[in-house]
Amino acid sequence: MSVSAREDTVMFARPELDAILSVYGRLVASGDCKDYAIDGLSDRAVFSIFRRTSEFPLYRIEKTPANAKKQGAWKILAPGGAILKRGHELGPLLKYFDRKRFRIVE
C-alpha cells in the first residue's frame, strides 16, 4: 500500500479501539459473539462483530468523520443496516451494549 493510500483511509485511534475491544471482550465472555473484523475505508472505519465467522455481522460500529458536525461521527448498526444508536462521542455510544449485560432469570 502506498503512503498516499494510507493517508486517505479512516481508521480508529488507539483509545477508540481499546474501548471497542473492551466491549467485544465482554460479548465474547458472555458467548454472544466469536469473531470480529476491522475495515478502514476512504470515508469510514468499521468494526464488525460476528456471532460466527461465516455469518453477517451482528453489530457494526462505524466512525464516519464527515458526519461529525451533523448527526455525529459514531453509529451502531444492526444486521439489516438499521441504526441502533448514533452519537458524537464513542463512550456514551458504547453504553448501548451495557443493556445486554443484564438478563431476566426466572
Gaussian input, Z-matrix of N, CA and C with variables (Angstrom, degrees):
# hf/3-21g

backbone

0 1
 N
 C     1     B1
 C     2     B2     1     A1
 N     3     B3     2     A2     1     D1
 C     4     B4     3     A3     2     D2
 C     5     B5     4     A4     3     D3
 N     6     B6     5     A5     4     D4
 C     7     B7     6     A6     5     D5
 C     8     B8     7     A7     6     D6
 N     9     B9     8     A8     7     D7
 C    10    B10     9     A9     8     D8
 C    11    B11    10    A10     9     D9
 N    12    B12    11    A11    10    D10
 C    13    B13    12    A12    11    D11
 C    14    B14    13    A13    12    D12
 N    15    B15    14    A14    13    D13
 C    16    B16    15    A15    14    D14
 C    17    B17    16    A16    15    D15
 N    18    B18    17    A17    16    D16
 C    19    B19    18    A18    17    D17
 C    20    B20    19    A19    18    D18
 N    21    B21    20    A20    19    D19
 C    22    B22    21    A21    20    D20
 C    23    B23    22    A22    21    D21
 N    24    B24    23    A23    22    D22
 C    25    B25    24    A24    23    D23
 C    26    B26    25    A25    24    D24
 N    27    B27    26    A26    25    D25
 C    28    B28    27    A27    26    D26
 C    29    B29    28    A28    27    D27
 N    30    B30    29    A29    28    D28
 C    31    B31    30    A30    29    D29
 C    32    B32    31    A31    30    D30
 N    33    B33    32    A32    31    D31
 C    34    B34    33    A33    32    D32
 C    35    B35    34    A34    33    D33
 N    36    B36    35    A35    34    D34
 C    37    B37    36    A36    35    D35
 C    38    B38    37    A37    36    D36
 N    39    B39    38    A38    37    D37
 C    40    B40    39    A39    38    D38
 C    41    B41    40    A40    39    D39
 N    42    B42    41    A41    40    D40
 C    43    B43    42    A42    41    D41
 C    44    B44    43    A43    42    D42
 N    45    B45    44    A44    43    D43
 C    46    B46    45    A45    44    D44
 C    47    B47    46    A46    45    D45
 N    48    B48    47    A47    46    D46
 C    49    B49    48    A48    47    D47
 C    50    B50    49    A49    48    D48
 N    51    B51    50    A50    49    D49
 C    52    B52    51    A51    50    D50
 C    53    B53    52    A52    51    D51
 N    54    B54    53    A53    52    D52
 C    55    B55    54    A54    53    D53
 C    56    B56    55    A55    54    D54
 N    57    B57    56    A56    55    D55
 C    58    B58    57    A57    56    D56
 C    59    B59    58    A58    57    D57
 N    60    B60    59    A59    58    D58
 C    61    B61    60    A60    59    D59
 C    62    B62    61    A61    60    D60
 N    63    B63    62    A62    61    D61
 C    64    B64    63    A63    62    D62
 C    65    B65    64    A64    63    D63
 N    66    B66    65    A65    64    D64
 C    67    B67    66    A66    65    D65
 C    68    B68    67    A67    66    D66
 N    69    B69    68    A68    67    D67
 C    70    B70    69    A69    68    D68
 C    71    B71    70    A70    69    D69
 N    72    B72    71    A71    70    D70
 C    73    B73    72    A72    71    D71
 C    74    B74    73    A73    72    D72
 N    75    B75    74    A74    73    D73
 C    76    B76    75    A75    74    D74
 C    77    B77    76    A76    75    D75
 N    78    B78    77    A77    76    D76
 C    79    B79    78    A78    77    D77
 C    80    B80    79    A79    78    D78
 N    81    B81    80    A80    79    D79
 C    82    B82    81    A81    80    D80
 C    83    B83    82    A82    81    D81
 N    84    B84    83    A83    82    D82
 C    85    B85    84    A84    83    D83
 C    86    B86    85    A85    84    D84
 N    87    B87    86    A86    85    D85
 C    88    B88    87    A87    86    D86
 C    89    B89    88    A88    87    D87
 N    90    B90    89    A89    88    D88
 C    91    B91    90    A90    89    D89
 C    92    B92    91    A91    90    D90
 N    93    B93    92    A92    91    D91
 C    94    B94    93    A93    92    D92
 C    95    B95    94    A94    93    D93
 N    96    B96    95    A95    94    D94
 C    97    B97    96    A96    95    D95
 C    98    B98    97    A97    96    D96
 N    99    B99    98    A98    97    D97
 C   100   B100    99    A99    98    D98
 C   101   B101   100   A100    99    D99
 N   102   B102   101   A101   100   D100
 C   103   B103   102   A102   101   D101
 C   104   B104   103   A103   102   D102
 N   105   B105   104   A104   103   D103
 C   106   B106   105   A105   104   D104
 C   107   B107   106   A106   105   D105
 N   108   B108   107   A107   106   D106
 C   109   B109   108   A108   107   D107
 C   110   B110   109   A109   108   D108
 N   111   B111   110   A110   109   D109
 C   112   B112   111   A111   110   D110
 C   113   B113   112   A112   111   D111
 N   114   B114   113   A113   112   D112
 C   115   B115   114   A114   113   D113
 C   116   B116   115   A115   114   D114
 N   117   B117   116   A116   115   D115
 C   118   B118   117   A117   116   D116
 C   119   B119   118   A118   117   D117
 N   120   B120   119   A119   118   D118
 C   121   B121   120   A120   119   D119
 C   122   B122   121   A121   120   D120
 N   123   B123   122   A122   121   D121
 C   124   B124   123   A123   122   D122
 C   125   B125   124   A124   123   D123
 N   126   B126   125   A125   124   D124
 C   127   B127   126   A126   125   D125
 C   128   B128   127   A127   126   D126
 N   129   B129   128   A128   127   D127
 C   130   B130   129   A129   128   D128
 C   131   B131   130   A130   129   D129
 N   132   B132   131   A131   130   D130
 C   133   B133   132   A132   131   D131
 C   134   B134   133   A133   132   D132
 N   135   B135   134   A134   133   D133
 C   136   B136   135   A135   134   D134
 C   137   B137   136   A136   135   D135
 N   138   B138   137   A137   136   D136
 C   139   B139   138   A138   137   D137
 C   140   B140   139   A139   138   D138
 N   141   B141   140   A140   139   D139
 C   142   B142   141   A141   140   D140
 C   143   B143   142   A142   141   D141
 N   144   B144   143   A143   142   D142
 C   145   B145   144   A144   143   D143
 C   146   B146   145   A145   144   D144
 N   147   B147   146   A146   145   D145
 C   148   B148   147   A147   146   D146
 C   149   B149   148   A148   147   D147
 N   150   B150   149   A149   148   D148
 C   151   B151   150   A150   149   D149
 C   152   B152   151   A151   150   D150
 N   153   B153   152   A152   151   D151
 C   154   B154   153   A153   152   D152
 C   155   B155   154   A154   153   D153
 N   156   B156   155   A155   154   D154
 C   157   B157   156   A156   155   D155
 C   158   B158   157   A157   156   D156
 N   159   B159   158   A158   157   D157
 C   160   B160   159   A159   158   D158
 C   161   B161   160   A160   159   D159
 N   162   B162   161   A161   160   D160
 C   163   B163   162   A162   161   D161
 C   164   B164   163   A163   162   D162
 N   165   B165   164   A164   163   D163
 C   166   B166   165   A165   164   D164
 C   167   B167   166   A166   165   D165
 N   168   B168   167   A167   166   D166
 C   169   B169   168   A168   167   D167
 C   170   B170   169   A169   168   D168
 N   171   B171   170   A170   169   D169
 C   172   B172   171   A171   170   D170
 C   173   B173   172   A172   171   D171
 N   174   B174   173   A173   172   D172
 C   175   B175   174   A174   173   D173
 C   176   B176   175   A175   174   D174
 N   177   B177   176   A176   175   D175
 C   178   B178   177   A177   176   D176
 C   179   B179   178   A178   177   D177
 N   180   B180   179   A179   178   D178
 C   181   B181   180   A180   179   D179
 C   182   B182   181   A181   180   D180
 N   183   B183   182   A182   181   D181
 C   184   B184   183   A183   182   D182
 C   185   B185   184   A184   183   D183
 N   186   B186   185   A185   184   D184
 C   187   B187   186   A186   185   D185
 C   188   B188   187   A187   186   D186
 N   189   B189   188   A188   187   D187
 C   190   B190   189   A189   188   D188
 C   191   B191   190   A190   189   D189
 N   192   B192   191   A191   190   D190
 C   193   B193   192   A192   191   D191
 C   194   B194   193   A193   192   D192
 N   195   B195   194   A194   193   D193
 C   196   B196   195   A195   194   D194
 C   197   B197   196   A196   195   D195
 N   198   B198   197   A197   196   D196
 C   199   B199   198   A198   197   D197
 C   200   B200   199   A199   198   D198
 N   201   B201   200   A200   199   D199
 C   202   B202   201   A201   200   D200
 C   203   B203   202   A202   201   D201
 N   204   B204   203   A203   202   D202
 C   205   B205   204   A204   203   D203
 C   206   B206   205   A205   204   D204
 N   207   B207   206   A206   205   D205
 C   208   B208   207   A207   206   D206
 C   209   B209   208   A208   207   D207
 N   210   B210   209   A209   208   D208
 C   211   B211   210   A210   209   D209
 C   212   B212   211   A211   210   D210
 N   213   B213   212   A212   211   D211
 C   214   B214   213   A213   212   D212
 C   215   B215   214   A214   213   D213
 N   216   B216   215   A215   214   D214
 C   217   B217   216   A216   215   D215
 C   218   B218   217   A217   216   D216
 N   219   B219   218   A218   217   D217
 C   220   B220   219   A219   218   D218
 C   221   B221   220   A220   219   D219
 N   222   B222   221   A221   220   D220
 C   223   B223   222   A222   221   D221
 C   224   B224   223   A223   222   D222
 N   225   B225   224   A224   223   D223
 C   226   B226   225   A225   224   D224
 C   227   B227   226   A226   225   D225
 N   228   B228   227   A227   226   D226
 C   229   B229   228   A228   227   D227
 C   230   B230   229   A229   228   D228
 N   231   B231   230   A230   229   D229
 C   232   B232   231   A231   230   D230
 C   233   B233   232   A232   231   D231
 N   234   B234   233   A233   232   D232
 C   235   B235   234   A234   233   D233
 C   236   B236   235   A235   234   D234
 N   237   B237   236   A236   235   D235
 C   238   B238   237   A237   236   D236
 C   239   B239   238   A238   237   D237
 N   240   B240   239   A239   238   D238
 C   241   B241   240   A240   239   D239
 C   242   B242   241   A241   240   D240
 N   243   B243   242   A242   241   D241
 C   244   B244   243   A243   242   D242
 C   245   B245   244   A244   243   D243
 N   246   B246   245   A245   244   D244
 C   247   B247   246   A246   245   D245
 C   248   B248   247   A247   246   D246
 N   249   B249   248   A248   247   D247
 C   250   B250   249   A249   248   D248
 C   251   B251   250   A250   249   D249
 N   252   B252   251   A251   250   D250
 C   253   B253   252   A252   251   D251
 C   254   B254   253   A253   252   D252
 N   255   B255   254   A254   253   D253
 C   256   B256   255   A255   254   D254
 C   257   B257   256   A256   255   D255
 N   258   B258   257   A257   256   D256
 C   259   B259   258   A258   257   D257
 C   260   B260   259   A259   258   D258
 N   261   B261   260   A260   259   D259
 C   262   B262   261   A261   260   D260
 C   263   B263   262   A262   261   D261
 N   264   B264   263   A263   262   D262
 C   265   B265   264   A264   263   D263
 C   266   B266   265   A265   264   D264
 N   267   B267   266   A266   265   D265
 C   268   B268   267   A267   266   D266
 C   269   B269   268   A268   267   D267
 N   270   B270   269   A269   268   D268
 C   271   B271   270   A270   269   D269
 C   272   B272   271   A271   270   D270
 N   273   B273   272   A272   271   D271
 C   274   B274   273   A273   272   D272
 C   275   B275   274   A274   273   D273
 N   276   B276   275   A275   274   D274
 C   277   B277   276   A276   275   D275
 C   278   B278   277   A277   276   D276
 N   279   B279   278   A278   277   D277
 C   280   B280   279   A279   278   D278
 C   281   B281   280   A280   279   D279
 N   282   B282   281   A281   280   D280
 C   283   B283   282   A282   281   D281
 C   284   B284   283   A283   282   D282
 N   285   B285   284   A284   283   D283
 C   286   B286   285   A285   284   D284
 C   287   B287   286   A286   285   D285
 N   288   B288   287   A287   286   D286
 C   289   B289   288   A288   287   D287
 C   290   B290   289   A289   288   D288
 N   291   B291   290   A290   289   D289
 C   292   B292   291   A291   290   D290
 C   293   B293   292   A292   291   D291
 N   294   B294   293   A293   292   D292
 C   295   B295   294   A294   293   D293
 C   296   B296   295   A295   294   D294
 N   297   B297   296   A296   295   D295
 C   298   B298   297   A297   296   D296
 C   299   B299   298   A298   297   D297
 N   300   B300   299   A299   298   D298
 C   301   B301   300   A300   299   D299
 C   302   B302   301   A301   300   D300
 N   303   B303   302   A302   301   D301
 C   304   B304   303   A303   302   D302
 C   305   B305   304   A304   303   D303
 N   306   B306   305   A305   304   D304
 C   307   B307   306   A306   305   D305
 C   308   B308   307   A307   306   D306
 N   309   B309   308   A308   307   D307
 C   310   B310   309   A309   308   D308
 C   311   B311   310   A310   309   D309
 N   312   B312   311   A311   310   D310
 C   313   B313   312   A312   311   D311
 C   314   B314   313   A313   312   D312
 N   315   B315   314   A314   313   D313
 C   316   B316   315   A315   314   D314
 C   317   B317   316   A316   315   D315

   B1=1.4381
   B2=1.5250
   B3=1.3006
   B4=1.4603
   B5=1.5235
   B6=1.3189
   B7=1.4668
   B8=1.5180
   B9=1.3250
   B10=1.4634
   B11=1.5244
   B12=1.3172
   B13=1.4607
   B14=1.5220
   B15=1.3344
   B16=1.4597
   B17=1.5228
   B18=1.3226
   B19=1.4599
   B20=1.5204
   B21=1.3278
   B22=1.4567
   B23=1.5267
   B24=1.3101
   B25=1.4541
   B26=1.5237
   B27=1.3230
   B28=1.4636
   B29=1.5251
   B30=1.3268
   B31=1.4648
   B32=1.5234
   B33=1.3267
   B34=1.4560
   B35=1.5215
   B36=1.3324
   B37=1.4638
   B38=1.5265
   B39=1.3079
   B40=1.4696
   B41=1.5336
   B42=1.3550
   B43=1.4763
   B44=1.5318
   B45=1.3283
   B46=1.4648
   B47=1.5238
   B48=1.3122
   B49=1.4589
   B50=1.5279
   B51=1.3282
   B52=1.4686
   B53=1.5236
   B54=1.3351
   B55=1.4668
   B56=1.5252
   B57=1.3196
   B58=1.4674
   B59=1.5281
   B60=1.3360
   B61=1.4676
   B62=1.5235
   B63=1.3217
   B64=1.4608
   B65=1.5309
   B66=1.3220
   B67=1.4698
   B68=1.5235
   B69=1.3215
   B70=1.4626
   B71=1.5329
   B72=1.3179
   B73=1.4640
   B74=1.5175
   B75=1.3333
   B76=1.4740
   B77=1.5242
   B78=1.3343
   B79=1.4663
   B80=1.5284
   B81=1.3198
   B82=1.4688
   B83=1.5266
   B84=1.3247
   B85=1.4688
   B86=1.5255
   B87=1.3307
   B88=1.4633
   B89=1.5295
   B90=1.3360
   B91=1.4573
   B92=1.5190
   B93=1.3352
   B94=1.4647
   B95=1.5212
   B96=1.3249
   B97=1.4671
   B98=1.5217
   B99=1.3417
   B100=1.4640
   B101=1.5205
   B102=1.3344
   B103=1.4596
   B104=1.5174
   B105=1.3332
   B106=1.4610
   B107=1.5187
   B108=1.3296
   B109=1.4669
   B110=1.5211
   B111=1.3297
   B112=1.4594
   B113=1.5219
   B114=1.3317
   B115=1.4607
   B116=1.5196
   B117=1.3143
   B118=1.4562
   B119=1.5123
   B120=1.3162
   B121=1.4593
   B122=1.5241
   B123=1.3004
   B124=1.4659
   B125=1.5228
   B126=1.3413
   B127=1.4635
   B128=1.5289
   B129=1.3357
   B130=1.4692
   B131=1.5269
   B132=1.3330
   B133=1.4631
   B134=1.5244
   B135=1.3245
   B136=1.4640
   B137=1.5232
   B138=1.3439
   B139=1.4621
   B140=1.5223
   B141=1.3248
   B142=1.4640
   B143=1.5197
   B144=1.3334
   B145=1.4629
   B146=1.5272
   B147=1.3383
   B148=1.4589
   B149=1.5266
   B150=1.3274
   B151=1.4636
   B152=1.5190
   B153=1.3265
   B154=1.4623
   B155=1.5209
   B156=1.3058
   B157=1.4601
   B158=1.5248
   B159=1.3104
   B160=1.4631
   B161=1.5269
   B162=1.3214
   B163=1.4579
   B164=1.5206
   B165=1.3311
   B166=1.4555
   B167=1.5189
   B168=1.3336
   B169=1.4711
   B170=1.5286
   B171=1.3164
   B172=1.4583
   B173=1.5308
   B174=1.3313
   B175=1.4699
   B176=1.5189
   B177=1.3327
   B178=1.4612
   B179=1.5216
   B180=1.3076
   B181=1.4616
   B182=1.5219
   B183=1.3320
   B184=1.4604
   B185=1.5190
   B186=1.3153
   B187=1.4653
   B188=1.5255
   B189=1.3395
   B190=1.4597
   B191=1.5263
   B192=1.3272
   B193=1.4653
   B194=1.5300
   B195=1.3228
   B196=1.4659
   B197=1.5266
   B198=1.3359
   B199=1.4651
   B200=1.5239
   B201=1.3201
   B202=1.4637
   B203=1.5250
   B204=1.3111
   B205=1.4665
   B206=1.5211
   B207=1.3116
   B208=1.4653
   B209=1.5294
   B210=1.3429
   B211=1.4649
   B212=1.5180
   B213=1.2950
   B214=1.4539
   B215=1.5155
   B216=1.3126
   B217=1.4644
   B218=1.5237
   B219=1.3287
   B220=1.4637
   B221=1.5184
   B222=1.3409
   B223=1.4612
   B224=1.5245
   B225=1.3254
   B226=1.4652
   B227=1.5201
   B228=1.3348
   B229=1.4594
   B230=1.5243
   B231=1.3350
   B232=1.4620
   B233=1.5324
   B234=1.3412
   B235=1.4669
   B236=1.5272
   B237=1.3070
   B238=1.4612
   B239=1.5129
   B240=1.3293
   B241=1.4590
   B242=1.5166
   B243=1.3355
   B244=1.4675
   B245=1.5285
   B246=1.3230
   B247=1.4617
   B248=1.5254
   B249=1.3304
   B250=1.4593
   B251=1.5175
   B252=1.3360
   B253=1.4579
   B254=1.5172
   B255=1.3306
   B256=1.4631
   B257=1.5186
   B258=1.3385
   B259=1.4545
   B260=1.5125
   B261=1.3349
   B262=1.4608
   B263=1.5243
   B264=1.3434
   B265=1.4657
   B266=1.5260
   B267=1.3198
   B268=1.4626
   B269=1.5256
   B270=1.3310
   B271=1.4668
   B272=1.5170
   B273=1.3400
   B274=1.4699
   B275=1.5296
   B276=1.3175
   B277=1.4599
   B278=1.5310
   B279=1.3318
   B280=1.4652
   B281=1.5229
   B282=1.3270
   B283=1.4678
   B284=1.5269
   B285=1.3168
   B286=1.4644
   B287=1.5271
   B288=1.3184
   B289=1.4656
   B290=1.5265
   B291=1.3305
   B292=1.4640
   B293=1.5209
   B294=1.3284
   B295=1.4647
   B296=1.5213
   B297=1.3147
   B298=1.4600
   B299=1.5321
   B300=1.3363
   B301=1.4666
   B302=1.5188
   B303=1.3176
   B304=1.4548
   B305=1.5217
   B306=1.3179
   B307=1.4574
   B308=1.5210
   B309=1.3127
   B310=1.4584
   B311=1.5236
   B312=1.3223
   B313=1.4571
   B314=1.5210
   B315=1.3181
   B316=1.4692
   B317=1.5060
   A1=108.06
   A2=116.55
   A3=119.84
   A4=110.62
   A5=116.42
   A6=121.35
   A7=110.70
   A8=118.59
   A9=120.99
   A10=111.35
   A11=118.39
   A12=121.13
   A13=110.83
   A14=118.32
   A15=121.64
   A16=111.70
   A17=117.53
   A18=121.04
   A19=111.81
   A20=118.09
   A21=122.24
   A22=112.88
   A23=117.71
   A24=122.27
   A25=110.50
   A26=116.19
   A27=121.66
   A28=107.59
   A29=116.97
   A30=121.68
   A31=109.47
   A32=115.49
   A33=121.75
   A34=109.54
   A35=116.73
   A36=121.19
   A37=107.66
   A38=117.60
   A39=121.54
   A40=112.78
   A41=120.48
   A42=119.10
   A43=112.70
   A44=117.33
   A45=120.91
   A46=110.16
   A47=116.35
   A48=120.85
   A49=111.18
   A50=117.56
   A51=120.99
   A52=110.93
   A53=117.27
   A54=121.37
   A55=110.89
   A56=116.82
   A57=120.91
   A58=110.66
   A59=117.51
   A60=120.59
   A61=111.94
   A62=117.75
   A63=121.14
   A64=110.24
   A65=116.48
   A66=120.93
   A67=109.71
   A68=117.31
   A69=121.60
   A70=110.55
   A71=117.29
   A72=121.40
   A73=112.49
   A74=116.39
   A75=120.00
   A76=110.84
   A77=117.16
   A78=120.53
   A79=111.48
   A80=117.35
   A81=121.15
   A82=109.69
   A83=116.86
   A84=121.17
   A85=111.68
   A86=117.26
   A87=120.31
   A88=112.01
   A89=117.65
   A90=121.42
   A91=114.40
   A92=117.73
   A93=120.99
   A94=113.61
   A95=117.97
   A96=119.57
   A97=110.33
   A98=115.01
   A99=119.33
   A100=114.25
   A101=118.93
   A102=119.52
   A103=109.87
   A104=115.75
   A105=120.80
   A106=110.02
   A107=115.38
   A108=121.90
   A109=108.30
   A110=116.05
   A111=121.72
   A112=107.53
   A113=115.88
   A114=121.09
   A115=109.44
   A116=116.79
   A117=122.45
   A118=108.57
   A119=116.47
   A120=121.69
   A121=110.00
   A122=116.94
   A123=119.92
   A124=112.59
   A125=118.18
   A126=120.38
   A127=114.07
   A128=117.91
   A129=119.86
   A130=110.79
   A131=114.26
   A132=122.06
   A133=106.69
   A134=116.80
   A135=121.13
   A136=109.93
   A137=115.83
   A138=122.49
   A139=105.45
   A140=117.80
   A141=123.04
   A142=109.73
   A143=115.93
   A144=122.63
   A145=107.96
   A146=115.98
   A147=121.87
   A148=111.08
   A149=116.07
   A150=120.81
   A151=108.98
   A152=116.61
   A153=123.39
   A154=107.70
   A155=116.59
   A156=121.85
   A157=112.73
   A158=118.04
   A159=121.27
   A160=114.42
   A161=118.71
   A162=121.48
   A163=112.25
   A164=114.32
   A165=120.73
   A166=108.43
   A167=117.99
   A168=119.29
   A169=111.87
   A170=115.30
   A171=121.72
   A172=109.35
   A173=116.21
   A174=123.45
   A175=108.36
   A176=115.46
   A177=121.56
   A178=107.52
   A179=116.42
   A180=122.04
   A181=105.80
   A182=116.44
   A183=120.68
   A184=111.49
   A185=114.52
   A186=122.71
   A187=106.70
   A188=116.41
   A189=122.29
   A190=108.23
   A191=118.64
   A192=121.45
   A193=114.49
   A194=118.74
   A195=121.23
   A196=111.97
   A197=117.97
   A198=122.03
   A199=113.13
   A200=118.32
   A201=121.91
   A202=112.79
   A203=118.46
   A204=121.08
   A205=112.34
   A206=117.71
   A207=121.71
   A208=109.12
   A209=117.05
   A210=121.70
   A211=112.86
   A212=117.84
   A213=121.97
   A214=110.02
   A215=115.81
   A216=120.86
   A217=112.97
   A218=118.38
   A219=121.54
   A220=111.73
   A221=115.93
   A222=120.24
   A223=110.32
   A224=114.43
   A225=122.58
   A226=106.32
   A227=115.88
   A228=121.02
   A229=111.07
   A230=115.62
   A231=123.31
   A232=108.87
   A233=118.33
   A234=120.78
   A235=114.57
   A236=118.89
   A237=121.51
   A238=114.09
   A239=117.24
   A240=120.97
   A241=113.81
   A242=117.24
   A243=120.42
   A244=109.60
   A245=116.45
   A246=121.09
   A247=108.67
   A248=116.59
   A249=122.00
   A250=111.57
   A251=116.61
   A252=121.52
   A253=108.27
   A254=115.42
   A255=121.67
   A256=108.18
   A257=117.25
   A258=118.82
   A259=113.88
   A260=114.27
   A261=121.84
   A262=112.15
   A263=117.22
   A264=121.15
   A265=109.78
   A266=115.67
   A267=121.29
   A268=112.72
   A269=118.18
   A270=121.61
   A271=113.73
   A272=118.37
   A273=119.36
   A274=112.94
   A275=116.77
   A276=120.68
   A277=111.02
   A278=116.66
   A279=120.73
   A280=112.74
   A281=118.02
   A282=120.68
   A283=111.42
   A284=116.97
   A285=121.49
   A286=110.15
   A287=116.97
   A288=121.44
   A289=112.39
   A290=118.87
   A291=121.33
   A292=111.18
   A293=117.42
   A294=120.64
   A295=111.20
   A296=117.07
   A297=120.81
   A298=112.45
   A299=117.26
   A300=120.52
   A301=112.23
   A302=116.79
   A303=120.68
   A304=109.90
   A305=115.47
   A306=120.72
   A307=109.24
   A308=116.27
   A309=121.34
   A310=108.38
   A311=115.57
   A312=121.68
   A313=107.78
   A314=116.01
   A315=119.69
   A316=111.26
   D1=134.17
   D2=-179.36
   D3=-78.59
   D4=163.82
   D5=-179.36
   D6=-62.88
   D7=-40.81
   D8=-179.17
   D9=-65.29
   D10=-34.07
   D11=177.86
   D12=-67.54
   D13=-37.52
   D14=178.32
   D15=-67.21
   D16=-35.79
   D17=-179.09
   D18=-68.87
   D19=-25.94
   D20=-178.86
   D21=-88.12
   D22=0.02
   D23=-177.35
   D24=-97.34
   D25=133.81
   D26=175.56
   D27=-87.77
   D28=129.97
   D29=177.84
   D30=-134.75
   D31=168.92
   D32=177.09
   D33=-82.21
   D34=142.21
   D35=171.40
   D36=-75.56
   D37=159.78
   D38=-176.67
   D39=-56.97
   D40=-46.54
   D41=178.46
   D42=-62.73
   D43=-34.73
   D44=177.57
   D45=-65.64
   D46=-45.29
   D47=-180.00
   D48=-65.11
   D49=-37.97
   D50=176.87
   D51=-60.41
   D52=-44.13
   D53=-179.85
   D54=-64.68
   D55=-42.83
   D56=179.91
   D57=-66.52
   D58=-42.56
   D59=179.35
   D60=-66.64
   D61=-29.05
   D62=175.43
   D63=-64.23
   D64=-44.91
   D65=176.89
   D66=-64.32
   D67=-43.85
   D68=178.95
   D69=-59.43
   D70=-42.10
   D71=178.36
   D72=-59.64
   D73=-40.39
   D74=176.92
   D75=-64.75
   D76=-39.49
   D77=179.13
   D78=-67.09
   D79=-36.03
   D80=176.53
   D81=-67.44
   D82=-44.39
   D83=-179.18
   D84=-62.14
   D85=-33.30
   D86=179.50
   D87=-84.12
   D88=-5.64
   D89=178.44
   D90=84.51
   D91=9.98
   D92=-177.90
   D93=-80.00
   D94=-23.00
   D95=-179.31
   D96=-150.66
   D97=163.53
   D98=-175.78
   D99=-136.94
   D100=-5.92
   D101=-176.34
   D102=-151.98
   D103=160.07
   D104=176.38
   D105=-146.55
   D106=164.79
   D107=175.90
   D108=-142.63
   D109=145.52
   D110=177.08
   D111=-120.35
   D112=127.20
   D113=178.71
   D114=-123.56
   D115=129.69
   D116=173.42
   D117=-107.55
   D118=110.32
   D119=-178.15
   D120=-108.15
   D121=176.63
   D122=-177.45
   D123=-69.72
   D124=-28.39
   D125=-177.56
   D126=-113.34
   D127=-12.72
   D128=-177.73
   D129=-159.04
   D130=160.88
   D131=172.45
   D132=-112.15
   D133=139.45
   D134=-175.06
   D135=-129.08
   D136=129.95
   D137=172.06
   D138=-112.46
   D139=111.13
   D140=-178.04
   D141=-101.65
   D142=134.77
   D143=179.59
   D144=-112.74
   D145=125.21
   D146=-176.27
   D147=-112.49
   D148=142.93
   D149=172.34
   D150=-72.09
   D151=-46.40
   D152=173.85
   D153=-133.21
   D154=158.31
   D155=-175.34
   D156=-59.44
   D157=-36.57
   D158=-172.67
   D159=-89.85
   D160=9.29
   D161=-176.39
   D162=-105.40
   D163=175.94
   D164=170.56
   D165=-73.23
   D166=157.97
   D167=-179.99
   D168=-63.10
   D169=137.88
   D170=174.94
   D171=-72.31
   D172=-41.36
   D173=175.79
   D174=-139.48
   D175=151.71
   D176=170.59
   D177=-129.44
   D178=127.35
   D179=174.81
   D180=-104.31
   D181=118.49
   D182=-175.40
   D183=-117.16
   D184=139.68
   D185=173.98
   D186=-114.67
   D187=115.37
   D188=-179.72
   D189=-123.04
   D190=93.92
   D191=-176.18
   D192=-57.76
   D193=-28.30
   D194=-179.84
   D195=-63.92
   D196=-24.37
   D197=-179.74
   D198=-95.03
   D199=5.87
   D200=-173.92
   D201=-57.17
   D202=-39.15
   D203=-178.23
   D204=-90.75
   D205=-7.56
   D206=-179.72
   D207=-96.71
   D208=-100.43
   D209=-178.44
   D210=-85.03
   D211=-12.67
   D212=-174.43
   D213=115.39
   D214=146.60
   D215=-175.41
   D216=-75.77
   D217=-16.57
   D218=-172.20
   D219=-110.97
   D220=144.61
   D221=171.92
   D222=-155.80
   D223=152.26
   D224=174.65
   D225=-111.37
   D226=128.72
   D227=-177.62
   D228=-115.88
   D229=144.84
   D230=175.82
   D231=-83.70
   D232=171.46
   D233=-178.88
   D234=-54.74
   D235=-35.84
   D236=-179.18
   D237=-81.71
   D238=-2.15
   D239=-178.87
   D240=97.45
   D241=-1.34
   D242=178.39
   D243=-68.27
   D244=138.76
   D245=179.57
   D246=-82.06
   D247=117.67
   D248=179.61
   D249=-84.32
   D250=-37.09
   D251=-179.70
   D252=-157.29
   D253=146.02
   D254=-179.06
   D255=-138.38
   D256=145.51
   D257=-179.59
   D258=-167.48
   D259=171.33
   D260=179.99
   D261=-87.90
   D262=-23.33
   D263=-178.17
   D264=-126.00
   D265=147.69
   D266=-176.02
   D267=-73.00
   D268=-42.17
   D269=-175.92
   D270=-53.70
   D271=-56.97
   D272=178.33
   D273=-62.19
   D274=-31.49
   D275=-179.95
   D276=-65.18
   D277=-40.24
   D278=-177.79
   D279=-71.08
   D280=-13.09
   D281=175.84
   D282=-65.19
   D283=-14.48
   D284=174.11
   D285=-54.92
   D286=-38.07
   D287=-177.27
   D288=-76.98
   D289=-15.91
   D290=176.99
   D291=-65.89
   D292=-30.95
   D293=178.78
   D294=-63.59
   D295=-28.31
   D296=-177.97
   D297=-79.51
   D298=-7.17
   D299=-177.72
   D300=-76.28
   D301=-24.84
   D302=-175.63
   D303=-102.58
   D304=130.15
   D305=179.70
   D306=-124.41
   D307=148.19
   D308=179.01
   D309=-81.24
   D310=127.98
   D311=179.67
   D312=-111.39
   D313=128.74
   D314=-179.72
   D315=-100.07

